[in-house]
Amino acid sequence: MNTSRYIFFALLLVVVSLPLAAQINDTYVIPASANTGGNFGTRWLTQFSVFNPQLDYPLTVSVTFLPTGGGVGLERTFTVPANGTVLSDNILNDLFNIKDGSGALLVATFPEDNPTAPNDVLSRSFLVTTSTYNNVKSGTYGQTIPGVWAGLQDFKHDGISSVAHGVRNVARLGWRTNVGAVNLGRSNVTLRINVYNAAGATIMKDATLDLPPLGHRQASLPIEVDGGSVEFFVDDPANTAVVFPYSSTIDDLSGDPTYQGPMLLASAKVLFKMGLPQPLTLGRKIDSDFARGIRDTATHLGEATVVNSRVR
């Protein structure tokens, strides 16, 4: 596998002023969410917040739950007031009545759900973020998992991978790292994983994580590394899936996690072929048309009630 690459400099290294449309979207993926028990008696919940920046009209937001291990998803909608926020401290329970489970979330606004809004991406755009956390007597601790919309496709077709860095997975030091992903495709795909140490040497090559269709999966990183990086590649010969990988490092002494959202990478050959890329053009950008096809496979649960800006 060709591992020569050129980081997409326009995201962080070039000072550019992005228009609002480049910063918000009408479709997002939350790669991981939970309402489930963890190691050492922990209980992980996902707090979920949606903000509607539109000043003149509410937005009806659709959330589709894609379960760990695959299977039929669940979909439900709720309405966010103009310039308002809807919050849930346990979105899997509040929206889907899931008492014990985990998976990914596909969050989108559709023109058919929002007939009073102009039919364009910016007019249906909103912001979403989550925090998967543990609630204990002394307080809460957890990790922010933001909404994203650009994923990976088959590496042999587009030459794009992604990398998470600052990864620690050393048992004797109390660090434990999980890797995971959600597959927005209709067939099984393989996520391939390379691990590099802090000096840049490859210490593991082409480890695999099989991903079910329209489903999420997470597993322990199978090799120790301290301060290194993990690179993800998708193996999907049909080149129809879009995959959103991630890594998460847990401090076993406190249980506190750190989420590493990977940056997209492309080889110099790919970048020269594309010309000078604009921010967010790397990878497959999902949109409401793509999300509609996934929503249509899920079980529809109707519209949720919002009380005092909290979803029920």
Secondary structure in CASP SS format (residue, H / E / C, confidence):
PFRMAT SS
TARGET T0000
AUTHOR 0000-0000-0000
METHOD secondary structure of the structure
MODEL  1
M C 1.00
N C 1.00
T C 1.00
S C 1.00
R C 1.00
Y E 1.00
I E 1.00
F C 1.00
F H 1.00
A H 1.00
L H 1.00
L C 1.00
L C 1.00
V C 1.00
V C 1.00
V C 1.00
S C 1.00
L C 1.00
P C 1.00
L H 1.00
A H 1.00
A H 1.00
Q C 1.00
I C 1.00
N E 1.00
D C 1.00
T E 1.00
Y E 1.00
V E 1.00
I E 1.00
P E 1.00
A E 1.00
S E 1.00
A E 1.00
N E 1.00
T E 1.00
G E 1.00
G C 1.00
N H 1.00
F H 1.00
G H 1.00
T C 1.00
R E 1.00
W E 1.00
L E 1.00
T E 1.00
Q E 1.00
F E 1.00
S E 1.00
V E 1.00
F E 1.00
N C 1.00
P C 1.00
Q C 1.00
L C 1.00
D C 1.00
Y C 1.00
P C 1.00
L E 1.00
T E 1.00
V E 1.00
S E 1.00
V E 1.00
T E 1.00
F E 1.00
L E 1.00
P E 1.00
T E 1.00
G C 1.00
G C 1.00
G C 1.00
V C 1.00
G C 1.00
L E 1.00
E E 1.00
R E 1.00
T E 1.00
F E 1.00
T E 1.00
V E 1.00
P C 1.00
A C 1.00
N C 1.00
G C 1.00
T E 1.00
V E 1.00
L E 1.00
S E 1.00
D C 1.00
N C 1.00
I H 1.00
L H 1.00
N H 1.00
D H 1.00
L H 1.00
F H 1.00
N C 1.00
I C 1.00
K C 1.00
D C 1.00
G E 1.00
S E 1.00
G E 1.00
A E 1.00
L E 1.00
L E 1.00
V E 1.00
A E 1.00
T C 1.00
F C 1.00
P H 1.00
E H 1.00
D H 1.00
N C 1.00
P C 1.00
T C 1.00
A C 1.00
P C 1.00
N C 1.00
D C 1.00
V C 1.00
L H 1.00
S H 1.00
R H 1.00
S C 1.00
F E 1.00
L E 1.00
V E 1.00
T E 1.00
T E 1.00
S E 1.00
T E 1.00
Y E 1.00
N E 1.00
N E 1.00
V E 1.00
K C 1.00
S C 1.00
G E 1.00
T E 1.00
Y E 1.00
G E 1.00
Q E 1.00
T E 1.00
I E 1.00
P E 1.00
G C 1.00
V E 1.00
W C 1.00
A E 1.00
G E 1.00
L E 1.00
Q C 1.00
D E 1.00
F H 1.00
K H 1.00
H H 1.00
D H 1.00
G C 1.00
I E 1.00
S E 1.00
S E 1.00
V E 1.00
A E 1.00
H E 1.00
G E 1.00
V E 1.00
R E 1.00
N E 1.00
V C 1.00
A H 1.00
R H 1.00
L H 1.00
G C 1.00
W E 1.00
R E 1.00
T E 1.00
N E 1.00
V E 1.00
G E 1.00
A E 1.00
V E 1.00
N E 1.00
L C 1.00
G C 1.00
R C 1.00
S C 1.00
N C 1.00
V E 1.00
T E 1.00
L E 1.00
R E 1.00
I E 1.00
N E 1.00
V E 1.00
Y E 1.00
N C 1.00
A C 1.00
A C 1.00
G C 1.00
A C 1.00
T E 1.00
I E 1.00
M E 1.00
K E 1.00
D E 1.00
A E 1.00
T E 1.00
L E 1.00
D E 1.00
L E 1.00
P C 1.00
P C 1.00
L C 1.00
G E 1.00
H E 1.00
R E 1.00
Q E 1.00
A E 1.00
S E 1.00
L C 1.00
P C 1.00
I C 1.00
E C 1.00
V E 1.00
D E 1.00
G E 1.00
G E 1.00
S E 1.00
V E 1.00
E E 1.00
F E 1.00
F E 1.00
V E 1.00
D E 1.00
D C 1.00
P C 1.00
A C 1.00
N C 1.00
T C 1.00
A C 1.00
V C 1.00
V E 1.00
F E 1.00
P E 1.00
Y E 1.00
S E 1.00
S E 1.00
T E 1.00
I E 1.00
D E 1.00
D C 1.00
L C 1.00
S C 1.00
G C 1.00
D C 1.00
P E 1.00
T E 1.00
Y E 1.00
Q E 1.00
G C 1.00
P C 1.00
M E 1.00
L E 1.00
L E 1.00
A E 1.00
S C 1.00
A H 1.00
K H 1.00
V H 1.00
L H 1.00
F H 1.00
K H 1.00
M H 1.00
G C 1.00
L C 1.00
P C 1.00
Q C 1.00
P C 1.00
L C 1.00
T C 1.00
L C 1.00
G C 1.00
R E 1.00
K E 1.00
I C 1.00
D C 1.00
S H 1.00
D H 1.00
F H 1.00
A H 1.00
R H 1.00
G H 1.00
I H 1.00
R H 1.00
D C 1.00
T C 1.00
A C 1.00
T E 1.00
H E 1.00
L E 1.00
G E 1.00
E E 1.00
A C 1.00
T C 1.00
V E 1.00
V E 1.00
N C 1.00
S C 1.00
R E 1.00
V E 1.00
R C 1.00
END
